[in-house]
Every structure is written in C-alpha cells, then in structure tokens.
Amino acid sequence: MQMIEKVFKKISIRGRVAFGICCLENAMEKYKVSGQGWNLLLEKLWSFASLPAIFIPTDLGGIEFVLEKWADINDFMPYSKFFQAPYTYVDLCEYLMLYNKKIIDEKEYDLLREAYRDTNDIITRICFFIVDIGMCELWSTPDGYSATTLEKLQELIDFVTKNNLPLPDIEPFKQYEYDPKEIDDDSRGWGYSFDGKQYSKFLNM
C-alpha cells in the first residue's frame, strides 16, 4: 500500500479510474475480447473522465451532482443479472423505470448481452474494481487523498498482477492532479475532466 500511496497519492480520482480502465483494456487485449458491445461499455466507462463535477438543479426542485450519473453504469456491467438468463430486456427496463433511470435501447442491450458471452471471471472482476473505485466517493466529499479509492485501486493492481496481466504505464496519468491549484471545491479530489478515450486501445482503432 505504501507504493500505491506514493505513486497515486497525487493523481486525481478520475486518473485512478482511468488507470483501472486501461487495466481492463489490457485484459481484453490478452483474452482477445472485442466488438461493438465492448466498445459500448468502454464508452460508458470512459465517460467518467469527462463528466463535470458540478451540481445542477433537478426537475423536482433539488440539485444533483452530475458525476453521480456515472454510477448508473453499474446496471450495464458484465456482472449485472439482467444480462443473464432468464432475465430479458423488458426486465431491465422495468427495473430502470422503477428507479427513474435512463433506459438503453434494445439494440444496445443485445450488443452488451452478446459481448458478455465472451467474458471471463478475470475481466468481470476487473470491471467490478473499476466501478468500485469510481463510486466509493460519489456521495461524500473526498478528504485527504481519498484513502478509500487508493485501497480499492491497490486491490485492483494486486488482482491484475496475480493474474499475470500487464499494468498500464502510469506516467500519462500523473498530469491529472488530485488537488491542482485554483480548482473549485466541488472538483477537488476528482480533478479536472479530460478525454479518457485518448488512452483507449479499442475506441481509437
């Protein structure tokens, strides 16, 4: 953990999640997993880097933290029960409507379901780690250097290393500072937004 704290302590939570997504893409490359469905998932994952960390008014008169919208990705991951038999697209829609969440169209659902037939436990577990890192501070104010996300990142790195997968180069992510000068309070910890897709091995092909 000391190494992780030393290396990642000054990198934003966005940068930590981006590093995790690169771990996923390395695993996809090793296991030859690709296609439209996986690209759709990667688009959703990489959006974490670009969503603004701001509060906006809601239709009901309250406010919401825009970055929290990313948490809905949890419903579209390989480990979601809605992409496994006996669940169907209708079941997913009913669930999403119950919680007033955005509904994906049936074509997207079919692409994801087809893609997840090619997954394995390692890729699925890495997906879980990424979402965990991104979500654990969404409903709180990151303090210090977000020890929680550092701990979860350590778990991901340990898992990737244990399964003999290459770790991404950390250098590109050092530019995304945890607490850059003059950043607003709402963005502190999350860091400035950036186009994460520039680091994708699949979306830039």
BELQUIUR-V574111 format. One record per backbone hydrogen bond with DSSP energy under -0.5 kcal/mol. NH is the residue of the N-H (numbers start at 0). CO is the residue of the C=O. E is the energy in kcal/mol with one decimal. If there is no record, write none. Layout:
nh={NH	NH}
co={CO	CO}
e={E	E}
This chain:
nh={4	5	6	7	8	10	11	12	13	15	16	17	18	19	20	21	22	23	24	25	26	27	28	29	30	31	32	33	38	39	40	41	42	43	44	45	46	47	48	49	49	50	53	55	57	60	63	65	65	67	68	69	70	71	72	73	74	75	76	79	82	83	86	91	92	93	94	95	96	97	98	99	100	108	109	110	111	112	113	114	115	116	116	117	118	123	124	125	126	127	128	129	130	131	132	133	134	135	137	139	141	145	149	150	151	152	153	154	155	156	157	158	159	160	161	162	163	164	172	173	173	174	175	176	177	182	186	187	187	188	189	190	193	195	197	198	199	204}
co={0	1	2	3	4	7	175	188	189	11	12	13	14	15	16	17	18	19	20	21	22	23	24	25	26	28	27	31	34	35	36	37	38	39	40	41	42	44	45	45	46	46	51	63	61	57	55	53	63	64	65	66	67	68	69	70	71	72	73	76	79	80	83	87	88	89	90	91	92	93	94	96	95	104	105	106	107	108	109	110	111	112	113	114	115	119	120	121	122	123	124	125	126	127	128	129	130	131	134	136	139	142	145	146	147	148	149	150	151	152	153	154	155	156	157	158	160	159	169	169	170	171	172	174	9	179	183	183	184	177	186	186	48	193	194	195	196	201}
e={-2.7	-2.2	-2.5	-3.2	-1.3	-1.7	-3.2	-2.7	-1.2	-2.0	-2.5	-2.6	-2.1	-1.8	-2.3	-2.0	-1.5	-1.9	-2.4	-2.0	-1.9	-2.7	-2.3	-2.2	-2.5	-0.8	-2.8	-0.5	-2.3	-2.2	-2.0	-2.7	-2.4	-1.8	-2.5	-3.1	-1.0	-1.7	-1.5	-0.5	-0.8	-1.9	-1.4	-2.5	-2.5	-1.6	-2.6	-2.9	-0.7	-2.1	-2.0	-1.4	-1.7	-1.5	-2.3	-1.9	-1.9	-2.2	-0.8	-2.1	-1.6	-1.8	-1.8	-1.8	-2.5	-2.4	-1.9	-2.7	-2.7	-1.6	-1.1	-1.4	-3.1	-2.0	-2.6	-2.2	-2.4	-2.8	-2.3	-2.2	-2.4	-0.5	-1.0	-2.0	-0.8	-2.4	-2.2	-2.1	-2.1	-1.8	-2.1	-2.3	-2.2	-2.3	-2.5	-2.2	-2.1	-1.8	-1.7	-1.7	-0.7	-2.7	-1.8	-2.4	-2.0	-2.2	-2.2	-1.8	-1.9	-2.7	-2.7	-2.1	-2.8	-2.6	-2.5	-1.5	-1.8	-2.3	-1.6	-0.6	-1.4	-0.6	-1.4	-1.2	-2.2	-1.5	-0.9	-0.9	-0.6	-2.4	-0.5	-2.7	-2.4	-1.2	-1.2	-2.3	-1.5	-1.0}
